[in-house]
Amino acid sequence: MDFRSKSHFEFLGLAESYRLDPAQLQQAYLRLQAAVHPDRFARAGGAEHRIAMQLATQANEANRTLADPTRRAAYLCELHGAPIQAETNTSMAHTFLVEQMGWRESLEEARETKDGVALAGLDRLLCDHRTRLHEEIAQAIDLDHDYPRAADAVRRLMFIDKFGAEVAAAQDALAA
């Protein structure tokens, strides 16, 4: 059987969905790892052992991809012909770009004034945006099957995650 042609969802025996129960994913992953772990094939021939290694590696990659909501969303978009292209497709709605500029100004001001309260507020704001984007992605993928719209939301989420790391670094610098 050619497991390479299966999606991560099929490979793990899960229904294709953005809203994925983490416990169900973990259970499917552990069940598959138990079946294909190379140690089970230690006494098998070289070919069987190599296949077991490939399957275990594929199970690890499927688990890593599906366990992370942003990676899962990007994977689903790509599966359905709407690649994220985060490096090359930087077009965003004007309102989001204006919002980004405001966040950047707030971050710089908070850094300059060493304002931990402002940084915490910016962090909460980003958390709220993340929550809304996850809901938008779930709606676009699971209900509307609108993968281009989901891809746009994933690009915004990736920006917010990256910017959130900058806010966290500024908070860490203040705490040091």
Disulfide bonds with the S-S distance in Angstrom:
none
